Amino acid sequence: MLVQNRVNLALPGLPEEVRRTGVSVNKQSPSMILFVNLISPRINGVGSTSLFGYEYSMRVWLDPNRLASLGLTGTDVVQAIQEQNKQVAAGIIGQPPTPTGTEFQYVVNAQGRLIDPAEFAAIVVKRGAGGEIVRLRDIGGVEVGAKSYAVTSTLDGRSSASIGIYQLPGSNAIATAKAVRKTMEELKKNFPPGVDYKIVYDTTIFVEESIRAVGHTLFEAVLLVTLVVLLFLQSWRATIIPLAAVLVSLIGTFAAMAMFGFSLNTISLFGLVLAIGIVVDDAIVVVEAIELKLSRGLSPRDAARQTMSEVGGAVVAVALVLAAVFIPTAFISGITGQFFRQFALTIAVSTAISAFNSLTLSPALGVLLLRSHGASRDWLTKVLDATLGWLFRGFNAVFDRTANRYGNAVGSLVRKLAICAVVYLALLAMTGVGFKSVPSGFIPAQDQGYLIVNCELPNAASLERTETVTKKVLGILKESPGVKNSLIVNGFSALTGSSQSNMATIFVILDEFGHRKSSAAILGSLRARFNQIPDALVLAFGPPPIQGVGSTGGFRLMVQDRSGGNYEQLEAAARDLTAAGDQQPGLVGLYSSFRADQPQMYVDVDRAKAKSMDVPLTNVFDTLQIYLGSAYVNDFTYLGRSFQVTAQADSKFRVTRADILKLKTRNARGQMVPLGTLASVEERLGPGTITRYNLYTAADVSGDTKPGTSTGQAIALMQDLCRKTLPQSMSFEWTDLTYQQILAGNTALFIFPLCVLFVFLTLSAQYESWALPFAIILIVPMCILSALAGVLLRGMDNNIFTQIGFVVLVGLACKNAILIVEFARQIQDTGKDAMAAVIEASKLRLRAILMTSFAFIAGVVPLMLSGGAGAEMRQALGTTVFAGMLGVTLFGIFLTPVFYVLIRKFSRVKT
């Protein structure tokens, strides 16, 4: 609405021709979600067809020579059509007020708008002195044609009418695509014989496949978590309790998402996958503690009661920490905030429900399902022992030996505090080095099942030459393994969104996942082959990581002329920048669509001579516009809709430079004057399209990264090149998704410390101590160090999903530490010193810590190893939390006891 208001304020200052044509303000996504292609199977014996693939128009093709011989101009034709093709509201006979006695009322109709070419051809253009009539058919032809012939499209080499569907901002892409498909099926029933439609370019297929893949990952995570829990608890009865917690938490989370208006998308599903490993933790802690009490001879009821008095505080503390860690993410704006908020809601809600479940349902189920040791075994337990008993016994033997050695190791470490402190400081330094070593990114480039190819021929190349080049490109695509369909749009550039005869865009649709190489591999192969095409610059790109933000993948910036210089200087600056970028080993496909040297014809009118010959300048310019550029006359009704009536010289009269000078206009004395007598035509160079970015004349520069180079590194490289290459009168601004990445910055730099601070404050309130939370918080950097190591080993970058993993790891690292600190505090309250208390607590909670940790690790394995649609995002998140959780488990069980003793030793706070 604000944009529309600003446009309305600017309208009075626009030329009359612009106001008449109209200024459009469209609320839509900048990228198309799908293409609908209308096709017609080839019929034997047909040599050619006329394709009306665009908006209809009543085309009036004029013969300038015939018009001149009759003393007529294009303006006369336009005026005649405007006069005789007019919407008429004739009125009503007998409409009140009327004389008394009027009995009838009639609507008066008259033919206003004309309908078909025959009626337009019969329009009277001139009546001669002798009564002869000149009709429109005498000076040209009339047909129902296309509004514009500047763009053509083919599907797999066959002519088609392509309809690009744009998504309305705020709508659901999948629902929109389904509605389009349903509508097309209904329209298909009324198609003429031999006409069909195909939808091969549909970006929502990737979204649906990605959601389906995450659904499979969710199932695999539940299965792996179940196996880990069964291995540790070794009882089907005990295993049911954590699984019940998973189901209850997931159902509750779905309800919360519906209440807050969140959709079930890939981000929220990622959160659910991680939530499986998190929500099972609380129930595992409760069940493991009950099993320990049962092994000591207590009844299930007494065991559950004692367990809740011991672990209730730890469960509450863990829930508060996992909820508090996501609070700072609510203040992140932009695209980054959208990612974090959906993820945070999913984790926070599922954790809260899990905590409530562990404090209420899990103990109750423990009383109902668990049995005292020595009680008779049911048949399912016997079957489980018979089949997996050997595995359980071997596991227990290894675990017992490991637990004893672990206890000795902890006892040794807490006696060597100085050495441990030095090692910890060294690990902190390594964490800082790790942050600098891992390249920064934003959103991982994804295999979305299609590629985008941009073709550019030399300036002023005709559409026919462009079609010849795209046929060569099509031949390469048909020979390339993994390519399924090719949708070619000649005369249109997806990079700039403009129509130019020397441009073409090709949407390359790939085979299904699993039946081809990765899109990155196919992209590299196509780039190598496209470089061999001599007639044009053919560049291939991946799609944008987020639909609607940019037209292609990679990066994009705008070079701005801040001094108001000429276009040649701007083009030279953009060209120098792309040339410098091509020399960088990590960049590829640098390209600028701005051209200031497009050949143009400049008509230089001798205004003094025109005045001396009584030729109004408006007549000269109208003649040029109508004959060469076409003129929008008015509208006609066709197929129940209004379409434009367009007048233009027939194609054979506007081919060469000489044709311009042959055109004739009329002077004030009624004489026909050739334009060649009062004007000359010069060949000049100039830009085909002019872009203004934030008020300044600008040239776009786009490019992509090679494997191994992150977008953060590319941004740093290009910024350095801009400072070195661009003159002082030029500046630059980032745009599209790169702008969002710059806007977000390195989110982890300020979000991570805030998350840690909120956790610290929450623990301080929980323990009523400023010192004790440090025994928990100090382990956090170790999980980040491990996560960075995992990311670095897999050749990934520090992107938004990695940073989400960091936030999750803060809560998970504290969770394990809480189990040790909470129990050590309770034991110390009985009178033991800090060292003895923490050693006993560590041995006592080792099984619960390892069980919850490995349950989470197993739950994220499907994320880390996933493939198919959207695998890049899942792998980034899965690798971060997998490596981080491994590290925090290893470091935490050894360093947390050391931190506890250090804090207790140097703190004056007494518990």
Stockholm file with secondary structure:
# STOCKHOLM 1.0

chainA/1-911         MLVQNRVNLALPGLPEEVRRTGVSVNKQSPSMILFVNLISPRINGVGSTSLFGYEYSMRVWLDPNRLASLGLTGTDVVQAIQEQNKQVAAGIIGQPPTPTGTEFQYVVNAQGRLIDPAEFAAIVVKRGAGGEIVRLRDIGGVEVGAKSYAVTSTLDGRSSASIGIYQLPGSNAIATAKAVRKTMEELKKNFPPGVDYKIVYDTTIFVEESIRAVGHTLFEAVLLVTLVVLLFLQSWRATIIPLAAVLVSLIGTFAAMAMFGFSLNTISLFGLVLAIGIVVDDAIVVVEAIELKLSRGLSPRDAARQTMSEVGGAVVAVALVLAAVFIPTAFISGITGQFFRQFALTIAVSTAISAFNSLTLSPALGVLLLRSHGASRDWLTKVLDATLGWLFRGFNAVFDRTANRYGNAVGSLVRKLAICAVVYLALLAMTGVGFKSVPSGFIPAQDQGYLIVNCELPNAASLERTETVTKKVLGILKESPGVKNSLIVNGFSALTGSSQSNMATIFVILDEFGHRKSSAAILGSLRARFNQIPDALVLAFGPPPIQGVGSTGGFRLMVQDRSGGNYEQLEAAARDLTAAGDQQPGLVGLYSSFRADQPQMYVDVDRAKAKSMDVPLTNVFDTLQIYLGSAYVNDFTYLGRSFQVTAQADSKFRVTRADILKLKTRNARGQMVPLGTLASVEERLGPGTITRYNLYTAADVSGDTKPGTSTGQAIALMQDLCRKTLPQSMSFEWTDLTYQQILAGNTALFIFPLCVLFVFLTLSAQYESWALPFAIILIVPMCILSALAGVLLRGMDNNIFTQIGFVVLVGLACKNAILIVEFARQIQDTGKDAMAAVIEASKLRLRAILMTSFAFIAGVVPLMLSGGAGAEMRQALGTTVFAGMLGVTLFGIFLTPVFYVLIRKFSRVKT
#=GR chainA/1-911 SS CHHHHHHHHHGGGSCHHHHHHCCCCCCSCSSEEEEEEEECCCCTTCCCCCCCCSCEEEEEEECHHHHHHTTCCHHHHHHHHHHHSCCCCCEEETCSSCCTTCCCCEEECCCCSCCSHHHHHTCEEEECTTSCEEEGGGTEEEEEEESCCSCEEEETTEECEEEEEECCTTSCHHHHHHHHHHHHHHHHTTCCTTCEEECCCBTHHHHHHHHHHHHHHHHHHHHHHHHHHHHHHCCHHHHHHHHHHHHHHHHHHHHHHHHHTCCCCHHHHHHHHHHHHHHHHHHHHHHHHHHHHHHTTCCHHHHHHHHHHHHHHHHHHHHHHHHHTTGGGGGCCHHHHHHHHHHHHHHHHHHHHHHHHHHHHHHHHHHHHCCCTTSCCCHHHHHHHHHHHHHHHHHHHHHHHHHHHHHHHHHHHTTCHHHHHHHHHHHHHHHHHHHHHSCBCSSCCCCCSEEEEEEECSTTCCHHHHHHHHHHHHHHHHHSTTEEEEEEEEEEETTTTEEEEEEEEEEEEECCTTSSCCHHHHHHHHHHHHTTCTTSEEEEECCCSSTTSCSSSSEEEEEEESSCCCHHHHHHHHHHHHHHHHTSTTEEEEECCCCSCEEEEEEEECHHHHHHTTCCHHHHHHHHIIIIICEEEEEEEETTEEEEEEEEECGGGSSSHHHHHHCEEECTTSCEEEGGGTEEEEEEEECSSCEEETTEEEEEEEEEECTTCCHHHHHHHHHHHHHHHSCTTEEEEECHHHHHHHHHCCHHHHHHHHHHHHHHHHHHHHHTCSSTTHHHHTTHHHHHHHHHHHHHHTTCCBCHHHHHHHHHHHHHHHHHHHHHHHHHHHHHHTTCCHHHHHHHHHHHHHHHHHHHHHHHHHHHHHHHTCCSTTHHHHHHHHHHHHHHHHHHHHHHHHHHHHHHHHHHHHCCCCC
#=GC SS_cons         CHHHHHHHHHGGGSCHHHHHHCCCCCCSCSSEEEEEEEECCCCTTCCCCCCCCSCEEEEEEECHHHHHHTTCCHHHHHHHHHHHSCCCCCEEETCSSCCTTCCCCEEECCCCSCCSHHHHHTCEEEECTTSCEEEGGGTEEEEEEESCCSCEEEETTEECEEEEEECCTTSCHHHHHHHHHHHHHHHHTTCCTTCEEECCCBTHHHHHHHHHHHHHHHHHHHHHHHHHHHHHHCCHHHHHHHHHHHHHHHHHHHHHHHHHTCCCCHHHHHHHHHHHHHHHHHHHHHHHHHHHHHHTTCCHHHHHHHHHHHHHHHHHHHHHHHHHTTGGGGGCCHHHHHHHHHHHHHHHHHHHHHHHHHHHHHHHHHHHHCCCTTSCCCHHHHHHHHHHHHHHHHHHHHHHHHHHHHHHHHHHHTTCHHHHHHHHHHHHHHHHHHHHHSCBCSSCCCCCSEEEEEEECSTTCCHHHHHHHHHHHHHHHHHSTTEEEEEEEEEEETTTTEEEEEEEEEEEEECCTTSSCCHHHHHHHHHHHHTTCTTSEEEEECCCSSTTSCSSSSEEEEEEESSCCCHHHHHHHHHHHHHHHHTSTTEEEEECCCCSCEEEEEEEECHHHHHHTTCCHHHHHHHHIIIIICEEEEEEEETTEEEEEEEEECGGGSSSHHHHHHCEEECTTSCEEEGGGTEEEEEEEECSSCEEETTEEEEEEEEEECTTCCHHHHHHHHHHHHHHHSCTTEEEEECHHHHHHHHHCCHHHHHHHHHHHHHHHHHHHHHTCSSTTHHHHTTHHHHHHHHHHHHHHTTCCBCHHHHHHHHHHHHHHHHHHHHHHHHHHHHHHTTCCHHHHHHHHHHHHHHHHHHHHHHHHHHHHHHHTCCSTTHHHHHHHHHHHHHHHHHHHHHHHHHHHHHHHHHHHHCCCCC
//
